[in-house]
């Protein structure tokens, strides 16, 4: 299918933009002091107060235009499920269409000019626990479908806006939402400053351990909630999923997935993985590090099923694969279709494989990545990882104001590490500074962006009311 064209700026990168991923400026490695000075100098050409300004969308382009664009190529019978999940609240709408904010950010009149690898969909529900190769529970960003090289503050803007929208969603005050933004930004700057004192290797070895966050929680009520959350995450392993997703053949002892349409089903003849699955995993194996290929060789594919996941991913091709070793010990992998970013036409370098884009962004920004993180393709391009291996996100509805604000602090901490690992903490801190100016700027942005999101959500809901967008029933939530 030919991709619908969306009006985009001529370029994002300009002559005064700086690539923070190279750690060089004008051909020379940046010293810490030089990086700090460079960031401060960037304020003159890219004033921080201008970051508060929202974009003006091109003529005849609105949220529905981007929604239609984002639905291209998705499976038709799953589009009503996506619409239903997005319709639940203004926050699920915000989560369900990251392309809309990326599009708006591309048209913003000003950005920092400081480019690095960013998450691209940095909202608070995309933070959570995940397993390190050593089986420790880490905290950080755990979704990189939209990762790209772009101005570093785009992550801050999306995260700040998500706290304002989420506060409204769970019945907290506007003041509580704005306070969360301030806490998150101050945490981000505090921990980014700490990273400026470390060597590159020390930054690389740093990790945000979930148990450390628990120990730093002084409130007993919050400690109990976080301890419960930690315990739940550690139990989310392949073995815990088996009774829910599979059943065992009494004769052969082999397991297979249980069909539960419309959310889980075995692929039909015209769907991915109905054939060529072995070839897919052969190519996937080649994307793994050498020692992990040898580990992967101990397993054999026994079943594949299509599975609906998330909110924004619904309708793209997502599947799970069951592998077993010779003693029936299981491994479950998830394959998610990796689609081009709405900003792909603006990329300086052409992306050869969208799955590889996701994997490389995740490896660069996460403290430690899934040992089975890889990529492959059939007709579509996919990235692959273990299914729910200690991966967990917080339940917003379980949050009171105190928990909400502590979570904002944790997200700021984790984002600082991701940005320091992927970019240059000295330059970013030189640009942001230590005063309240940047906090007030991004609070203003978050308020304006949340108001725009609410308007877009209402437009979306009007289309549903007018039966122009089909929605599934409550059973898909």
PyMOL commands that set and color helices and strands:
alter all, ss='L'
color gray80, all
select helices_A, chain A and resi 32-45+48-52+63-71+76-87+90-96+98-106+124-126+153-169+174-196+200-205+210-215+220-234+238-245+277-287+290-296+344-346+354-365+396-398+401-422+425-432+437-465+474-476
alter helices_A, ss='H'
color red, helices_A
select strands_A, chain A and resi 18-19+24-25+28-29+114-118+127-131+137-141+148-151+246-248+255-257+264-265+300-307+318-324+330-337+374-377+381-386
alter strands_A, ss='S'
color yellow, strands_A
deselect
rebuild
show_as cartoon
